[in-house]
Amino acid sequence: MDQQTPQQNNPYESISSSIPTFDSFSSQQNMTIEDETIDVETLGNEDKKRKRKAPTRKPKAECWKYFDQKFENDEDGVLIKMAYCKWCPAVFKADSQRHGTRHLNNHYPNCESNPDVEKLKKQKKLAFKKSIGEKDEGGTSSGTLETWKYDEKVIKESLIRLIVLAELPFKFVEHPAFIKFSSDMQPRFNMPSRFKIVRDVSKFYLEERKSLFSFLSKDSTTVHLTTDTWTSSCKRMNFMVLTAHFIDDGWVMHKRIINFRPIHSHRGVDIGRALLECITAWGLKNVMTVTVDNIASNDKAIEYLVENLPTKYDNGKHFHIRCMAHILNLIVKDGLKTYKKEVDTIALAVKYIKHSSQRVTNFKESVENATDSKKFLVSECPTRWNSTHDMLKTAIELKDAFFDYDFNNSCFARDLEETPKRADFEVCRKVVQFLEKFKETTELVSNVSSPVAHLWFGEVLDIDKHLREWQANASFKNMIGDMRKKYDKYWGDYKKINHYMYFAVILDPTMKSEIVKYGFKHLIENGCMPMDQDEEDSQETPFQFLTPDELCDKFVEKVEKDMGLLFAMYKEKYSTTTSSDLPRPMSSKSGSSKSRRGNAFLNSFKDKLGNKSSGGEDELRKYLKEPRLELEDDEDFDILTWWKLNSPRFPIVSRMAKDILCIQVSTVASESTFSASGRVLDPYRNSLAPNIVEALVCTQDWIRTSSRNITMDTLEGLMKDDELAKEIQEGLDKQKGEQGQGREKNVQA
């Protein structure tokens, strides 16, 4: 056999490396001999037949991954290759010269016992994918026709989402009706037990908590918190929810429930201590604000936090944010007391009708006879004034149905002390029209998926303007007088307003300082601005001798000065990380120039001039001096996208915008948690351990807001509920231990 020379991979390799050695030559010969098929002729006395020796070469065809090869004698006594399917009893002749592998390639993609059969099938199945929440005019669901294949992992993930999002009990998967339904839908799916479902939920909670902790505990992550308390009627236990809000590096706003834990009481000190424990457990280093309801215990809780938090922005001066939705609720409730009689008359009538199914049926008949409306009565929630607005608005639209119901049902007037009159509906119609502005504002500030802090100042002034316009109406004079007192208590003095709200307006490129100045002018003209001066302004011209424009400029200058102090903090913190991004001024000095050493006067002048013209301060000044961005009336504006695109021009100011624009002006994000927790802790599941309740509430929120897939591959054995509670606690303790070790290493370093 001819000697072969190995192929050179590198043209610059030495020539001696291309010369084959004896070992390489021998190995090549052996490989060549092994690849050949050797025919051996055996001449017997009785029969002269050729017999072939079994080849030693391994099969190369793709199909042999699914078959085991064996050599057996066929019916003629000739030794041939046989193919045994690894997944079923099928056996095929597979001699390369006589039979080939065509029949093998036809078998393994269609073998029902093959676990890869769905992946191997070239022709996929078609399925109608329904569009969730969308319906055609006829009431039928819309969707698209797509290809589908069986994937047990996807089905398990969907089952987890069903249990968590629909707030179903874990034992739901063991209900005979659900098992029958699942079997009819897909017989191949093996329904897991409730213990395995519990393990899946706990695994996701611990893993997601670990990844969320690694992000929130960074030095560069600024977090805004909202919190509220709630008492479970089933467990007779007080719970506190803590929600974190932040904007990531991609300028996307996020909301995550990070704690849902029991507390001993609603005392301010206890709430503050529980909040501090949660903040410490999550390793939060930059908590900028905390938004709470306007109750005295929350004020005490914030005071406790400000005193005990190790790091605070501006020493916690603007740490406390009052819930705007709650203040609007207090303002409206004080106003509704003026027309309490008319509102209560309609509210009691609605409650009376909805209390009985027979009354509801009779009232529906009256709606069909007397009106063309497709609506029906709405119940009122005593703690939510906007539900009162919706109840009145629907009742006014169905007022003729009330009169028809009263005419055909004598018990209506007999059971109620007073039935609604036309005058009651007319008064409530004007009340609903007046409250429409408050409802729109409440819905706007309750948004948690996009920034609303920069809209706060304009909405507060819009409420003030709305009150002044309706105050001219004689019938609303007393009502608005009561509402004005509550308004002035929280928003009447510009000094009581959190300065972060002014900064948020200025950081909106469509508003900037101009809207702040216009708002101050509106307040001055209406006598809402206090004329007393601070100690730092005592040497300047008294406010009484300034024109409105000069006074506005004075107030705006003070706000911009306070913003400059915050900017200096950001500059000191982030200048080292963003200095490479800032433009560097060109130097005009030559190599022969000499420095003036020892001249203290010139050095102080250069330092002062340098501080005023430094790149960092010029950055804020440059942003404030740029013209305001003009928009059309119907043009949409995404403030986060604008700052994302302009962050290279304003690296430090953009960091301020990322932190300040995320401020929450309402506690709706935390209050809405209690709706879900009330269903989790229903009378049938009131024995759940507190840490399991926290895992379920947090997991539900994280699944809804996270794009991270639930991993189902490395699940362990079964676990009972009490064991699950123990494992979750052990997992949390382990994470705390790892965090403590990390802090010790950082201290040693």
N, C-alpha and C positions, 0 to 999 in steps of 0.2 A: 504493500500500500504506500502511496506517495506520502512523503513527509509534508505537513502543512505548517505554515508559519502564522502565529497569532497576529491579528490585525492591530495596528497601532492606533491608539486613541489620541495621543498627543504628538503632533509633528515635531515638537522640540525635544522629545524624549531621546535619550541616548541610543545609539545604534545597537549597542550590546544588549539592550533590553528586548530587542526584537528577535534575537537568536534563541530558538527553543532549546530548553535543557532536556536532559534525558527523562526526567520525571514527567515533564509536560508532553513529551513525545509519546511516552508509554501510556499516559492517561488518555491521550487522543486515540491511540490505537485501540485501547480497551473500550472506549465509548463507541467507536465505529463498529467493533465486533459485536458489541451488545445490541446495537441497533439493527443488525442484520437478522434475517430469518433463516435459520439453518434447517435444511431438509436432510433427513436421515433415512436411508433406504435399508430396510431389513428384509432380507430374502429368506423366507422360511421354506421348509420342505412341503408344507400343506398349502399355504397361500402366499402369494407375492403381492403385497399391498404396501403403498407408501404411507408412512406415518410421519407427521410433522411434530417437531419439538415446540413446546409452548414458548411464544416470544416473551422476552423479558422487558420489552419497551412498554412504558406506561401509556395508557390511552390519553389522547389529547383533546378529544371532542368534548364540547360543553355538556353534553347529555350525561357523560359518565359521572358527574357530580351527584346524580340522583340514582345511580345504579351501582351494584357490586358485581364485579366480574369473577366468573369461575370457569374453569376448563373441564368439560365433561365429554364423554363419548356420545355421539349422536346415534340414531337408529342403525347407521351403517358401520358403527364402530370407529368412526373418525373423531379424533380429538378436536373439538371446536370450542370457541369462546361463547359463554352464556351470560346474559345480563339479568340480574335479579333486582327488581325495584326495591328501594330502601323503605318505601312507605306502604306497599301493598304486596300481595302474593304473586303479582304478575312476573312471568319469566319469558325472556325472548332470546332467540338465537342471534348472536352478534358477531359472527365471523366477518372480518373486514373484507374478505375477497368474495364471499358467497352472499352475505346478507346485508352488510352495511349498517348504518345507524338511523336510517330514515324512520323506521317504526319506533325507535327509542325516542326520537325527537317529537314524534306524534303523541307519545304516551305521557311523558312527565309533565308537560304543561296542563294536561287535563286530568291528572290523577287527583281525585278528591281528597286522598289522604295526605297529599303533599302540602306542607304548611305554607309553601311559597306559591301555591296555585293561583292566588289572586294577583300576585305581582307578575306572574309569567303569562297570564292570559293577555293576549294582544287586544282582544275586543272587550272593552269595558261595558258595564251596564249603564243604562240611562235612568236617571231619577229626576223627579220634579222637585226642585228646591224652592220652598215657599218663602216669600219675602215677609219678614216679621213686621207686623204693624201696618201693612199696606193692604188695602182692599179696593176692588173695583166698584163701580157705581152699583152693580147688582148685588153687592155684598159678598161676592166670591173673592177668594184670596188670589193674589197675583204672585208670580214667581218665574223661574227660568228652568229650562231643561239642561241638566248637566250630567257629566259622567260620574259614576260612583263605584267604589270598591269597598269591600268589607275591611275594616280596620278596628280591631278590638281595643286598641289604645285610645283611639278617638272616642269610641263609645263610652269607655270608662271615664274619660275626662268630662264628657257631656253629662254623665250621671252625677259626678261630683258637683258640677255647676247647678244641676237641677236640685240637688239636696240642699246646697248652701243658699242659692239665690231664692228658691221658692220656700225656704225656711221649713223644710219637711223634717219630721223626726227620722233618726237614723234607721229605725226598724221598718221604715217604709219599704225598703228594698226586700224585706222578707214577707211582705203582705202577699197572700196567695193571688189576689187579683192582679197586682202589679207583675208578679212573676209570670202569670199566664199571659198577660199583655206583652211582656218582653219576649216570651217564647214564641208567641204568634208573629211578632214583628221580625225577629231574627233568632231562629232556633240554635244557631251556632254560638251565640253569646252566652257565656256562663255568668249568671248573676252573682256578684260578690255578696258576702254577708255584711250585716250592719257593722260588725267589728272591723272589717277591712275598710269600709267606707270611713269609719271614724279615724283609722290610721292614715288614710289618704288626706283627710282634712288637717289632722295634726301635723303631718309631714309638710304640707304646703305652708301652714302657718309659721312653723319654726324656720323653714328655709327662707320664706319671704321676709320674715322679721329680721333675719340675719343680714340679708342683702339691703333691706331698707335702713337698718342700723348703720351699715358701712357708709351709706350716703349721707344720712342726717348728721352723723357725728363728725363729718369733715369740718375743718376750720373755715373753709370757704362757703359753707352752706348756711344761709340765713333762713330761719323758720319763724312763721307767725302761727300762733296757737289760738284756737277757740275752745271753750269749755262750757259745760253746763252740768247740772245735777238732776237726778230723777229718782223717784221712789217706786220700786216694783211692788205692785199690789199682791202678787203671788208669793214672792219670797219675803215680803216685809223687810226689804233691805234697800239702803240708799246706794245709788251708783253714780259715778262720775265718768263722763266721756271727755277725751282729749283728742282734738283733731289738729294735725299739722298741715300747714299750707306753705308751699314753696314753688319757686320757678327754677327749673333745671338749666343746664348749660345750653340747651337747645331752645331756650326761651319758651318753654311749654309750662303752663301752670298746672300744679298737682294738688290734690287733697287726699290725705291718708288718715284714717282713724288709727291712732297708735296705742290708745289705752281705753278700756272699758272696765273699770274696777270698782269694787265696793268701797264706800267710805263710812265712817262711824256716825257722822252727823253733818248737818248743813251749816255748821259754824264756820266763820271766815277763816279762823286759824287752822282748823282741820282741813278745809279745802285747800288753803295755801300750802300746808305741809304735804298733802297728797300730790299736788301739782309739782312741788319741788322734787319729790321722790320719782315721779314719772320723768321729769326733765333729766334728772341725774341718771336714771336707769337707761335712757336712750342716748346719753352722752351728748346732749344738745349743747353746743358751745355758743351759738349766736341766736338767742331768742329775742327778736326785735320788739314784738308787741304781743299782748294777750287780749282777746276780745271777749267780753262777758256781758251778762245782763245787768240792768241797773238796779241791783238790790244791795243793801248795806253789807251783807256777808261777803259778796264778791269784792267790794271795796277793801275790806279787811284782808281778804285773800291776796289781792294785788299788793297791798302794803307789805305783807309777809314775804312775798316773792321778791319785791324790790330790795328788801333788807337782806335777804339771804342768798340771792343769786350771785355767783362769783363774777360773772361778766354781764354787763348791760350796756346797751347803746345810750350814750349821753346820760349815764348814771340813772337810767330808768325814768327820766323826766317825762318822756312821752310813751311810757310802757303800756299804759292803760287805755284801751279803746272801748268806748261804750257802744253797745249794739244799737244801730240806727233803727232797725226794724222794731225793736222793743220800745224805743222812744216814740216812734210814730204810733205804736199801739197805745201808749199812755196818752198821747195827745188826742187821738180820736176818741178813746173811751171817755175822757173828760168832756169832749164836745157832745157825745151822744147822750149825756145825762140831761141835756136841755130838752130833748125830745124822747125821753125814756118811755113816756106813756104810749105814744104812737108806735114806737118800735116794739115795745113789749106786747102790745095788742096783736100785731101781725105775727110776731114770733110765737106767741102762745097758740094762735090759730094754726100755724104751720105744724107746731109740735103736736097739737091735738089730732090733726088729720093723719099725720105720719105714724101715730102711735098704734093704729089699728089697720089691719089689712083690708077689712071691709070698708073703712072710711077712705082708704087709698083708692079702692076700686070705684067707689061712688064719686070721689073727686075727679078721677080720670074721665068718668062719663061727663061730668060738668065741664071739664077742659075741652072735650070734643064738642059739646053742645054750644059753649059760649065763646070759645076762642079758636084761633087758627094756629096757636103755638104748639110746637113739638116738645117743649120743655116741661119739666115737672119740678115740684117743690124741692128745695135744698135745705138740709138741716143746718142748724147753727151750733157752732162750738163756742162755749162761754168765754174761753181764754183767747180766742182769735177774732179780732174785730173784722178782718177781711171776710170771714165766713158770715158775719152779720150783713156785710155789704152784699155778698152773693145771695143770701137768703132774701133780703129785701128786694133786690133787683129782679129775681125770678118771681116773687110774689106779686110785685107791681105789674109784671107782664101778664099774670094770671088773675088779676083782680076781678074780672067779670066772672071767672069760674068760682070765686069765693061767694059772690052774690047768688049765683045759680045753685051752688051747694047749700047755702043758707035757706033758699026758697024751697028746696026739695027735701031737706033734712031738718026737721024741727028740733032734733036733739042738739044741733050745733049751737043755737042760741041758748038752749036750756043748760048745757054743760059748761059753757064759758060765761064768765062774768060779763064780758063785753066782746062783741064781734067787731071785726074791722069795718070801718066806715070809709066812704069815699074821701073824706077829709084826711083820714089817717094815711091813705095811699098817696094823696097829693103831697102831704108833708114829707113822707118818706121818699117820694120821687125826687124832691129837691135835695134831700139829704144824700141820696145815692149819687146824684149828679155832682154834689160837692165833694163826696168822698172818693170819686173816681181818680182824682190826682194822687191821693194817698195810696190807693191800691196799686197804681202804676209804679209809684216810687218804691213801695215795699217789694214788689216783684223784681224791680231792677237791682236793688241793693242786696237781694237775697241770692243773686247769682254767685256760684262758687267756682264755675268753670273758666271764667275770664275776669280780668281786673276790673274793679269798680271803684277803687279808692280815688282815682283821679276825677271821678264824676260826683263824689260826695259833696264837695263845696257847692257846685252848681245846683244839685238837687235840694240841698238845705235852703238855699236862697230862693229856689223856685217854690218851695212850700211857703216861705215867708211872703213872697209876692202873691201866691194864691190866697192866703189868709187875708191880705190887705184888700184884694179885689172883692172878695165876698163879704168883707166887713161893711161895705157900703149898703148891703141888703139889710133892711131893718129887721126882718124876721130871723136873720142869722147873727145879729149883733151880739146877743148874749152867749150864743154857742161859741162864736169865734173868740169872744173875750176869755172864756175859760180855756180854750185851746192855746191862746196867745201866752197865758201865764206859764203853761207847761213848756211851750216852745222856748220862751225866754229863759227858763230855768236851766236848760241844757245848751242852747245855741244863741242866746241873746247877746252874750259878751264874747267878742272875738278872742279874748285871752283864755276863755274856757275851752276853746276848740283846740284839739290836739294839732300841734304844728305839722305833724306828718301829713295831715290832710292838705295843708297849704303846699307842702313840698310835692305831693302827688299831682296837684293841679299844675304846678310849674313844670313838672317833668312830662306833662302832656304837650307835645309840640304843636297841637292845634289850639292850645289855651295859653300856656306860659303865665307870665306875671300880669298880663293884660286882664285876664279874667279875675285875678285876685284884686287888682285895682278897681275894676268895674264893680265887683261885689262889695268892696269896702265903701265905695261911693254910694251904692244903694243903701247900705246900712247907715251911713252918715246922714243921708238925706231924710231917712225915716227915724232919726234919733236913736239908733240902736248901738252906736259906738260910744263907749265911755270916754269922757274927756279928761279923766285923771291921768297924770303922767307918772312914769316910774322914776326911781331915784336916778337912773342913768340919764334920763331925759330932763332932769330938773333944771339944768343949766341952759337949756335951749328955749326957743320961743314957745310960750304956752299954746296949747292946742286951740284955745278959744280965739286966738288972734290969727289963725291960719285959715286960708280958704279951703273949701272941700277938696279941690285938686291937690293942694299942698299937703293936706292932712292924709289923703290917700297915698301920695308919694312917700310920706313919712312912714306909714304903716307897711307899705310894700317893701320899703328899704329895710325895715326891721325884720320882716320875714326872710328876705334874701340874706340878711346878715346871719340869722340863725341857720339858714340853709348852708351858708358858707362855713360855719363852724362844724356842721356835720360832714361837709365835703372835706374839710381838713382832716377829720378822723379817717375817712376813707382813703385819702391821699397817703396818710402815714401808714395805713395798713396794707394798701395794695400797690403803692408806688414801686416797690421792689419787683413785683411780679409783672407790672405793666410798663415799666420804664423802657423796655426794649421796643414796645409798640408806639411810644410817644415820639413825635418828630423832634429831632435834635437840631438846634440852631447852628448855622454855619459860623465858624470862627474866622475872624479876619486878621488875627494876630500873626506876625511873622516870626521866624525863628530867631531874629536878632533883637526882638523887643525885650525889654527888661521889666521885671515886676517891681512894684514899689513896696518893698518890704518895710514893715514897721510903721506905716502910715495908718494909724487907727481911724482917723477921720474918713479917709478914702475907703478903707475896708468896711466901715459901718455904712457908708453911702452905697457901696456896691452890694452889701448884704440886703439893705432895705430895698434897693432897686431890683435886686434879683428875686426877692420874695414877691414883689408886685408883678413881675413879668415872667415868672416861672411858667414852665409848660403846663403844670398841673392846674394852677389858678387860671391861666389863660383858657384852659379847657372849659371850666364852668362859665367864665365870662363870655367865651365864644358862643356857648350854647344859649345863654340868656340874651345875647345881642342879636342872634339870628332872627330873622322875621318869623312871625307865627305862620304855621302851615295852614293855608286856606283850603277849605273843603266845600264841595257842593252840598246842598241841603240833603240830597238822597244818597250821598256818597258814603260808603262804608269805610271805616278806618280801623285797622288792627294796630294797636299801640305797641304790642309786643313784637310784631314783625318789623315795625319801624325802628325800634331800638336794636333789634337783632342786626338789621342792615347798617345802622349807623354806629354800632358799638366800636368799630375800628377808629372812628373819628373822635369818639368820647369814651375812652376805655374806663375811666374812673366814674364819670357821671353815669354811664350805662350800668355800672354795678350798683350805684345808688338807685337807679330806676328799677332794676331787677328786684331789689329788696323792698322798696317803698310801694311799688305798684301792687305787690302781693298782699298788702294789708287788708284784713277782713273787716268790713264795717257792720257785719251782722253775725249772729251765732246760729244761723239757720243750718249750717253744716253739722253742728253738734246736736241741735235739737231734733233734726230729722233722724238721727241715730236711734232715738228712743222709740220711734215708730217700729223699727225693725226689732229692737231689743224687747219690746212688749210682745211681739209675736214669738220671739225665741223663748222667752220666759212665760209661756202660756200655762194655764192650769195643768196641762198634761205633761209639761217638762220643767216643772218648778224645782225638781231635785237636782238639776245640773249644777256641777261645781262652778264657782265663780270664774276660774281660769278657762274652763270649757266655754262658758258664755262669752268671755273676752275673745277666745280663739274664733268662735263662730261669727261674732259681730265684726271683728277685724278682717277675717277671711272673706266675708261677704263683700265688704267694702273694697278689699284689694283685688278680688276677682273682677269686680265691676270696672275698676279703674286701671288695672294692670294688663299689659299685653303679654306678660310672661306666661309661658305654657306650664301646665301642671305636669310634673314628671311622675310617671306611674311605674317605672321599670324596677326600681329597687325597693319594693315594699316588703316589710317583714310580716310576722305572723299576726294572729288575731289578738285583740285586747279589749278588755271590759272598760266601762266608762270610768270607774274609779282608778283603774290602772292608767287610763289615758290622762286623767288629771295629774297623776303622779309623774308621768313621762313628760308632759308639757312643763311642769315645774322644774324637773331635772334638766330639761333642755334650756330653760331660761337661766337656771343657776350655772350651767356650763358656759353659756354665752357670757354671763357676768364675770365668771372666772377668767375666760379668755380676754375679756376687756380689761380686767384688772392686771393681768400679766402684761398686756400691751402697754398700759400706762406706766407700769414699773420699769419696763425696758426703755420707754421714752425718757423717764426721769433719770435712769442710769446713764443713758446716752447724753 
